[in-house]
Amino acid sequence: MAWPAVILCTASLCLSLWVALHQTTPQGFLARYGLAFLGIAMTVGVTASLLAPTSRLKRWLVVSMWVCLAISWVGLYLRTH
């Protein structure tokens, strides 16, 4: 049941990268790629949920998910202001 979620998150990541590269004006790095970091956070979060609870990789993936979410929030804030 987890594969559809992984496929949807990967598709969302590809769409956000396409939007960041071809549909936005070149501003600052965070303003341009904020949406792409949201796709990365979603993909990493779903991948982390597939791993065993005691896995070391899962801890690193969860930390990277929160970092990507924070970068995404900053980027989206910069984009709107």
Summary of the structure (lengths in Angstrom):
residues: 81
radius of gyration: 13.6
end to end distance: 39.5
largest distance: 42.8
contacts: 228
relative contact order: 0.18
helix: 84%
strand: 0%
